Amino acid sequence: MQLFDSHLHIIDPRFPLVANNGYLPEPFTCDDYLARMGEYDLRGGAVVSGSFQGFDQEYLLSALKTLGPSFVGVTNLPVTVTDEEIIALHKAGVRATRFNLVRGGSAQLTQLETLAKRVHELCNWHIELYVSAKDLAGLYNRLVKLPRICIDHLGLTHNGFTDLLKLVDKGAYVKASGFGRVDFEIAPALKQIHSTNSQALVFGTDLPSTRAPRAYHINDLNLLIESLGEPAAQQVLLDNAVSLYQPASYLEN
């Protein structure tokens, strides 16, 4: 099936890394990623900045140049970023900024609304949140007012899953990624999210699965296809993601 990989990391040793709680990942270059995905019908993807990359944009710009216009970037931005810098990143293929509430390395939660509205008004970007679903109840009234959000790794926890579904019902996207990171059964969760809003789910490999208790395996993709059926799975694997990320190669067609 055709796949837009909505969550992957590129770790290029040519660019600086910032230890997060003492952790530094092993290299995982564009060549490594493309080799790993060689047997897939890969149609693009979203390169996501990790906590260990801080606010560095050079690695991301290099990766997007190498991978081409069917790939987009999701970056960490400081609130001090200028409008001109945001616009330049958009022209290079960046489509979202990330708030990492689990591991840090991003802007602070106090800056959420300000930054979310700025990037949306300037370039129609959305916000991505690495957050545990158990924390969504306290954030719900803030998140539901944002222009567009996407929540990583199915929200991670069963505690708070009903709050995740409430956000999905209001138009939030959710990444079917990081299956080895969550504490609940995957298939019923996928079905519930998809039945709440068929446009909400996007799929990501989460490669190279840094710090995950279990790394990505093709069985994760097969589980999604088996859970939703092929027509719905193809929508999740490609159509929903293209709608969310608007990669340049698709806009040109």
DRENNU-609864 format. One line per field, with one value per residue: residue number from 0; chain; x, y, z of N, C-alpha, C, CB in turn. Coordinates in steps of 0.02 Angstrom, whole numbers. Glycine has a CB too. Layout:
<rs>
nr	c(NUM,...)
kette	c(A,...)
n.px	c(X,...)
n.py	c(Y,...)
n.pz	c(Z,...)
ca.px	c(X,...)
ca.py	c(Y,...)
ca.pz	c(Z,...)
c.px	c(X,...)
c.py	c(Y,...)
c.pz	c(Z,...)
cb.px	c(X,...)
cb.py	c(Y,...)
cb.pz	c(Z,...)
</rs>
This chain:
<rs>
nr	c(0,1,2,3,4,5,6,7,8,9,10,11,12,13,14,15,16,17,18,19,20,21,22,23,24,25,26,27,28,29,30,31,32,33,34,35,36,37,38,39,40,41,42,43,44,45,46,47,48,49,50,51,52,53,54,55,56,57,58,59,60,61,62,63,64,65,66,67,68,69,70,71,72,73,74,75,76,77,78,79,80,81,82,83,84,85,86,87,88,89,90,91,92,93,94,95,96,97,98,99,100,101,102,103,104,105,106,107,108,109,110,111,112,113,114,115,116,117,118,119,120,121,122,123,124,125,126,127,128,129,130,131,132,133,134,135,136,137,138,139,140,141,142,143,144,145,146,147,148,149,150,151,152,153,154,155,156,157,158,159,160,161,162,163,164,165,166,167,168,169,170,171,172,173,174,175,176,177,178,179,180,181,182,183,184,185,186,187,188,189,190,191,192,193,194,195,196,197,198,199,200,201,202,203,204,205,206,207,208,209,210,211,212,213,214,215,216,217,218,219,220,221,222,223,224,225,226,227,228,229,230,231,232,233,234,235,236,237,238,239,240,241,242,243,244,245,246,247,248,249,250,251,252)
kette	c(A,A,A,A,A,A,A,A,A,A,A,A,A,A,A,A,A,A,A,A,A,A,A,A,A,A,A,A,A,A,A,A,A,A,A,A,A,A,A,A,A,A,A,A,A,A,A,A,A,A,A,A,A,A,A,A,A,A,A,A,A,A,A,A,A,A,A,A,A,A,A,A,A,A,A,A,A,A,A,A,A,A,A,A,A,A,A,A,A,A,A,A,A,A,A,A,A,A,A,A,A,A,A,A,A,A,A,A,A,A,A,A,A,A,A,A,A,A,A,A,A,A,A,A,A,A,A,A,A,A,A,A,A,A,A,A,A,A,A,A,A,A,A,A,A,A,A,A,A,A,A,A,A,A,A,A,A,A,A,A,A,A,A,A,A,A,A,A,A,A,A,A,A,A,A,A,A,A,A,A,A,A,A,A,A,A,A,A,A,A,A,A,A,A,A,A,A,A,A,A,A,A,A,A,A,A,A,A,A,A,A,A,A,A,A,A,A,A,A,A,A,A,A,A,A,A,A,A,A,A,A,A,A,A,A,A,A,A,A,A,A,A,A,A,A,A,A,A,A,A,A,A,A)
n.px	c(42,19,119,132,245,215,289,450,624,775,943,1083,1253,1334,1284,1247,1200,1096,1112,982,921,1038,1041,1093,1059,1097,1173,1061,1041,983,1009,1011,878,805,855,804,669,655,577,450,306,342,287,322,354,362,485,532,582,679,690,824,878,852,834,894,901,974,1009,884,846,946,912,784,816,891,800,693,550,433,438,417,447,444,466,560,532,589,503,550,574,579,458,506,598,513,438,540,576,458,459,563,506,455,316,254,259,328,278,355,304,335,473,538,645,585,482,407,258,182,192,114,-13,19,125,66,-40,31,112,14,-61,38,88,-1,29,20,10,108,99,188,129,58,-95,-157,-138,-220,-347,-328,-278,-371,-466,-383,-320,-425,-458,-359,-294,-261,-215,-103,-79,48,91,-27,-66,-10,-54,-180,-258,-348,-385,-516,-524,-437,-513,-618,-553,-520,-646,-671,-589,-451,-296,-218,-73,-45,70,226,192,251,267,152,25,-84,-206,-187,-268,-412,-407,-367,-480,-580,-538,-539,-674,-731,-683,-648,-548,-446,-335,-162,-21,136,306,395,530,703,648,689,731,616,521,493,546,493,408,367,252,174,121,49,-44,-122,-182,-254,-340,-420,-459,-427,-469,-497,-377,-287,-327,-285,-147,-102,-191,-250,-133,-70,-164,-151,-13,24,132,258,275,152,68,108,56)
n.py	c(-60,116,235,374,423,477,507,514,508,591,571,647,638,743,859,958,881,879,821,735,717,647,565,521,491,356,375,399,411,497,408,288,282,277,158,68,80,27,-77,-33,53,196,361,483,585,641,725,730,836,790,792,793,869,998,1170,1169,1197,1166,1031,982,1055,1010,874,878,933,828,720,766,846,778,757,827,944,940,1045,1102,1256,1411,1535,1656,1657,1733,1808,1806,1701,1591,1591,1566,1437,1372,1382,1295,1176,1144,1109,1112,1146,1082,1033,964,885,779,751,873,1002,1085,1231,1314,1262,1370,1454,1406,1444,1568,1540,1441,1509,1606,1532,1469,1575,1636,1534,1429,1320,1177,1121,1001,882,801,713,644,558,560,685,766,809,919,1006,1019,1126,1225,1167,1137,1257,1291,1317,1199,1036,898,744,647,471,399,456,389,341,240,294,437,422,441,579,608,558,650,765,722,713,846,880,856,784,622,527,368,290,237,115,29,106,130,99,16,-86,-94,-112,-95,39,105,80,148,282,302,279,384,497,490,554,579,496,471,382,332,274,299,278,301,242,294,269,195,68,-42,-63,0,-112,-202,-271,-183,-95,-190,-226,-111,-110,-230,-201,-94,-122,-128,-16,92,92,132,264,315,291,369,473,552,599,673,774,837,877,935,921,987,924,866,974,1030,947)
n.pz	c(0,-29,57,162,272,423,536,572,617,583,612,604,609,572,621,768,925,1071,1230,1310,1464,1484,1374,1212,1043,927,762,623,470,319,214,286,328,205,154,247,218,94,40,46,-22,-31,-17,32,179,352,432,595,724,862,1045,1072,973,993,954,832,659,548,525,490,376,290,283,224,101,48,48,-28,-114,-77,55,219,355,535,662,808,884,953,1050,1014,879,718,605,475,479,501,383,290,329,297,157,134,161,288,395,517,694,846,1010,1141,1269,1346,1346,1335,1262,1173,1138,1280,1370,1408,1303,1204,1141,1084,993,914,850,779,686,614,557,480,392,383,463,574,747,833,961,1081,1199,1348,1355,1477,1525,1452,1492,1576,1483,1386,1362,1313,1203,1115,1062,975,807,729,774,806,881,950,938,974,1092,1198,1332,1411,1511,1501,1370,1328,1329,1227,1120,1124,1078,951,896,883,781,791,738,749,777,721,779,854,920,1010,1121,1192,1321,1303,1215,1042,922,954,992,874,795,867,861,722,693,760,693,531,463,548,586,555,492,560,556,658,654,699,811,938,1105,1127,1208,1129,965,801,693,543,569,640,545,472,569,579,451,455,560,518,388,211,121,213,282,181,165,288,282,176,116,222,282,180,166,289,294,172,71,-40,-165,-190,-195,-311,-408)
ca.px	c(0,56,130,165,268,201,332,517,679,841,995,1141,1309,1367,1252,1251,1146,1094,1093,919,927,1097,1033,1109,1043,1144,1157,1012,1044,934,1024,988,804,782,871,756,603,663,526,384,286,348,268,342,355,373,545,512,638,675,714,898,899,839,808,935,864,1018,1002,819,850,987,874,730,847,912,742,654,489,378,448,407,480,410,525,556,545,584,453,585,583,550,413,547,627,459,423,596,569,402,482,608,467,430,244,226,306,314,285,373,287,360,545,566,682,543,457,370,186,154,197,78,-62,52,162,19,-77,78,132,-45,-78,91,102,-50,57,-14,50,112,107,208,96,21,-167,-178,-133,-261,-404,-308,-260,-423,-496,-333,-306,-482,-462,-304,-315,-257,-165,-91,-52,94,94,-92,-75,33,-84,-253,-285,-356,-402,-581,-510,-409,-569,-654,-516,-528,-713,-667,-547,-380,-264,-181,-25,-41,142,253,150,289,271,87,10,-151,-214,-185,-322,-474,-396,-370,-549,-618,-518,-562,-747,-748,-669,-610,-492,-401,-275,-107,24,208,348,433,600,728,616,735,708,554,527,495,555,446,412,315,190,134,84,0,-97,-167,-220,-301,-389,-465,-476,-383,-488,-487,-305,-254,-341,-241,-77,-82,-235,-254,-68,-59,-208,-123,55,29,201,264,267,81,38,127,21)
ca.py	c(0,179,259,436,408,540,518,483,551,586,589,656,655,805,915,951,852,901,765,744,673,605,521,541,435,334,404,368,460,490,345,233,280,255,87,31,85,9,-124,-1,99,259,419,544,578,699,720,762,853,762,834,795,915,1066,1217,1167,1189,1148,959,972,1083,964,812,892,941,762,676,792,885,739,755,890,946,961,1071,1138,1327,1455,1588,1715,1650,1789,1790,1791,1634,1543,1590,1533,1365,1347,1374,1237,1114,1134,1117,1111,1151,1030,1043,900,890,720,752,940,1018,1126,1290,1300,1258,1437,1489,1365,1481,1621,1511,1405,1557,1638,1490,1456,1634,1649,1481,1375,1262,1151,1106,931,876,738,722,587,571,572,757,803,839,986,1048,1016,1191,1263,1134,1138,1323,1301,1308,1129,1000,827,714,592,405,379,484,351,309,225,347,498,407,472,650,608,551,714,810,694,732,918,891,842,726,578,484,296,280,220,64,0,155,140,51,-12,-127,-48,-119,-61,112,128,77,201,347,305,285,451,543,450,593,597,455,467,329,345,219,319,258,235,222,310,260,158,1,-88,-25,-12,-173,-202,-297,-126,-75,-242,-222,-57,-132,-281,-172,-47,-143,-96,52,140,95,173,333,333,286,419,530,596,631,724,829,872,904,975,922,1028,884,854,1038,1045,903)
ca.pz	c(0,-31,125,182,340,458,595,569,641,550,661,561,653,550,654,841,964,1140,1272,1346,1522,1474,1316,1144,999,875,697,579,417,265,180,330,326,139,148,289,188,24,18,53,-75,7,-57,67,251,395,475,658,768,929,1100,1069,920,1016,904,771,597,493,510,459,308,251,272,176,35,25,38,-84,-100,-50,127,254,420,596,697,871,875,1011,1040,987,807,682,551,416,488,492,311,257,344,257,87,132,170,356,395,585,750,895,1081,1171,1340,1380,1354,1330,1202,1130,1172,1341,1363,1417,1239,1156,1101,1046,937,870,808,734,629,573,519,431,343,389,499,633,806,852,1033,1113,1264,1372,1357,1546,1538,1406,1525,1599,1425,1335,1345,1275,1139,1071,1032,928,738,708,814,794,942,935,968,1001,1159,1245,1391,1412,1554,1462,1301,1312,1315,1159,1074,1122,1034,883,874,867,722,802,707,795,742,734,779,919,952,1065,1175,1225,1374,1292,1156,985,872,973,992,805,772,900,832,652,691,784,638,483,437,604,594,507,514,558,579,717,648,720,875,993,1174,1131,1238,1072,903,748,652,491,598,661,486,457,619,560,393,478,606,484,321,163,98,267,297,130,183,345,263,127,103,281,294,129,183,347,286,111,43,-101,-225,-200,-213,-381,-453)
c.px	c(44,60,163,181,266,244,396,568,740,893,1061,1200,1348,1341,1248,1189,1153,1071,1029,917,983,1095,1053,1097,1100,1125,1104,1001,987,945,1000,912,779,798,822,687,602,608,455,370,283,335,285,342,367,432,532,574,627,701,789,924,884,808,851,893,909,1013,937,818,891,948,819,758,866,851,696,586,428,384,441,443,431,464,509,573,543,532,484,595,548,502,452,577,574,443,478,593,512,423,529,571,442,355,213,281,281,324,296,362,310,434,576,602,644,525,416,295,152,152,154,32,-29,86,115,-17,-30,93,73,-63,-26,93,54,-21,10,36,49,131,129,186,61,-53,-192,-175,-181,-321,-388,-291,-317,-449,-448,-324,-364,-491,-408,-326,-315,-201,-160,-55,-13,73,30,-104,-42,-4,-158,-289,-288,-377,-469,-572,-479,-465,-611,-620,-521,-596,-716,-619,-473,-358,-227,-135,-30,33,165,213,185,295,207,73,-60,-152,-225,-248,-387,-466,-399,-441,-591,-601,-546,-638,-770,-738,-622,-550,-437,-335,-226,-57,97,248,383,506,647,703,661,700,642,565,528,498,500,461,356,249,144,91,31,-58,-147,-211,-273,-356,-442,-492,-438,-405,-476,-414,-269,-267,-295,-169,-55,-127,-238,-190,-54,-102,-180,-59,65,101,203,251,194,45,52,86,-53)
c.py	c(63,209,328,427,472,552,479,534,538,612,588,679,717,866,904,919,877,843,782,693,623,562,556,482,417,367,363,418,451,425,285,226,252,181,45,29,61,-37,-95,40,169,319,485,532,643,685,762,775,824,810,844,840,988,1109,1219,1155,1162,1074,947,997,1037,900,823,901,873,719,700,819,844,731,825,886,967,981,1098,1211,1364,1509,1651,1711,1708,1763,1770,1722,1580,1536,1554,1457,1335,1335,1313,1171,1101,1150,1119,1125,1106,1054,975,906,831,726,822,951,1062,1190,1269,1300,1326,1476,1456,1407,1532,1593,1476,1453,1592,1595,1473,1515,1648,1598,1422,1312,1239,1140,1031,927,805,743,658,605,586,646,799,837,910,1034,1057,1085,1235,1233,1140,1205,1336,1286,1236,1095,928,799,651,527,385,405,445,312,296,275,412,486,438,547,657,603,614,764,786,715,806,933,878,781,686,534,412,277,260,167,32,46,157,86,20,-52,-82,-52,-85,15,140,131,134,269,354,313,353,503,508,488,605,560,465,417,350,286,234,297,315,213,235,304,223,90,-54,-47,-43,-77,-171,-231,-240,-100,-126,-242,-167,-78,-183,-252,-130,-72,-101,-26,106,147,138,247,358,338,341,481,578,634,686,786,870,909,945,978,955,986,870,918,1055,1004,923)
c.pz	c(0,40,125,256,381,520,588,594,598,600,623,604,631,587,729,871,1036,1182,1311,1403,1513,1413,1252,1098,953,809,660,523,366,227,220,326,260,128,188,256,115,-2,23,-10,-44,-38,-23,141,287,441,537,700,837,982,1097,1013,937,961,840,709,540,475,471,387,263,235,220,106,6,7,-17,-65,-79,26,156,321,475,644,766,859,942,997,1010,911,771,628,488,420,477,418,272,269,304,184,80,145,239,357,465,636,807,966,1113,1246,1380,1395,1352,1264,1153,1168,1234,1329,1370,1351,1185,1111,1056,984,888,823,758,673,584,528,465,375,345,420,553,690,818,925,1051,1185,1283,1377,1427,1564,1496,1439,1548,1543,1376,1314,1306,1206,1090,1036,980,857,715,747,791,855,925,969,1005,1072,1215,1298,1383,1456,1514,1390,1281,1297,1246,1108,1069,1076,961,855,855,810,731,762,761,754,767,727,849,956,1012,1125,1218,1276,1366,1228,1095,942,893,974,922,780,803,871,762,649,717,730,589,454,488,604,537,536,509,584,644,714,666,788,935,1060,1180,1165,1185,1009,852,712,601,516,622,603,468,506,602,501,413,520,569,418,270,139,152,284,245,142,239,322,215,128,162,292,244,143,241,330,223,84,-25,-163,-241,-220,-286,-431,-460)
cb.px	c(-48,23,174,119,340,130,295,534,694,843,997,1126,1356,1358,1182,1262,1148,1047,1150,857,860,1106,961,1183,981,1144,1219,943,1111,938,1099,1010,775,814,943,750,578,728,530,382,216,418,194,296,406,309,610,461,647,716,694,925,865,903,803,990,833,1090,1003,764,880,1051,843,691,910,953,704,646,471,375,518,331,538,364,557,603,494,653,419,652,556,605,366,602,658,396,413,663,558,343,519,663,507,469,213,193,312,358,223,446,212,347,577,613,701,479,414,388,158,193,270,38,-113,103,215,-32,-111,143,165,-105,-84,158,172,-79,126,-52,24,163,42,287,46,48,-204,-134,-61,-285,-427,-249,-200,-480,-518,-266,-290,-546,-459,-244,-272,-244,-182,-49,-109,164,152,-98,-147,80,-72,-266,-242,-293,-403,-630,-464,-359,-613,-661,-442,-522,-764,-647,-556,-366,-215,-230,46,-87,180,256,131,356,285,31,15,-204,-272,-125,-335,-496,-328,-328,-580,-603,-442,-540,-779,-706,-636,-654,-518,-436,-294,-74,12,225,400,401,614,802,596,763,702,523,470,433,624,447,408,340,205,179,131,35,-67,-127,-173,-264,-354,-429,-552,-376,-561,-527,-275,-278,-415,-248,-63,-84,-304,-272,-13,-74,-277,-109,104,4,229,333,305,50,64,201,27)
cb.py	c(0,228,210,501,379,542,499,460,537,626,538,708,597,814,927,1018,774,964,747,736,637,563,498,567,451,256,409,352,456,549,340,246,351,297,74,64,156,-25,-187,44,79,264,416,602,528,714,745,718,929,698,804,724,897,1098,1286,1113,1256,1165,917,1007,1154,946,788,953,986,727,669,739,923,671,727,906,993,903,1125,1105,1358,1486,1604,1722,1582,1832,1849,1844,1626,1565,1662,1561,1354,1397,1438,1245,1058,1178,1062,1043,1225,969,1080,880,899,657,710,953,956,1088,1334,1350,1209,1476,1492,1313,1514,1657,1462,1366,1610,1655,1425,1438,1695,1651,1456,1359,1280,1086,1144,893,894,725,781,564,511,533,779,758,797,980,1017,975,1227,1265,1061,1121,1376,1258,1349,1123,1004,815,697,611,402,304,489,398,352,153,356,537,331,463,681,549,492,743,813,617,719,957,959,831,748,535,510,254,345,282,10,-19,224,143,85,44,-177,-63,-192,-84,128,82,10,200,354,243,229,469,611,427,660,585,382,538,265,407,202,291,233,235,148,381,327,149,-12,-135,-38,46,-238,-241,-344,-69,-65,-310,-209,6,-162,-335,-128,18,-138,-140,53,119,24,153,341,281,220,389,506,555,579,696,803,822,848,1046,851,1060,818,824,1094,1032,831)
cb.pz	c(61,-80,163,169,339,478,660,496,716,482,722,504,657,476,624,872,962,1149,1321,1299,1534,1533,1312,1138,958,870,654,617,381,216,166,403,337,84,173,358,191,14,58,116,-107,37,-71,49,271,437,437,696,773,932,1167,1060,855,1041,934,777,576,511,576,499,309,290,338,197,40,79,103,-135,-160,-83,144,264,418,626,656,925,828,1029,1107,1020,782,650,535,409,558,531,284,282,420,260,65,184,148,407,357,600,775,882,1112,1153,1348,1337,1302,1388,1168,1107,1125,1396,1414,1469,1216,1192,1146,1089,963,912,853,770,655,617,565,466,354,320,528,616,869,807,1069,1106,1261,1441,1329,1594,1525,1351,1585,1644,1389,1361,1408,1312,1150,1109,1086,947,692,631,889,728,993,955,1016,1001,1174,1278,1452,1439,1619,1463,1289,1371,1368,1151,1095,1193,1055,883,930,930,700,876,651,839,752,685,755,961,902,1043,1147,1174,1442,1289,1164,942,860,1042,1025,760,789,975,831,614,733,846,663,427,412,668,599,495,474,597,526,781,577,720,872,984,1208,1061,1286,1072,874,698,697,431,656,687,426,458,689,541,339,518,657,474,309,103,77,330,298,60,204,401,232,58,87,343,292,59,201,404,286,124,38,-105,-217,-138,-169,-391,-428)
</rs>
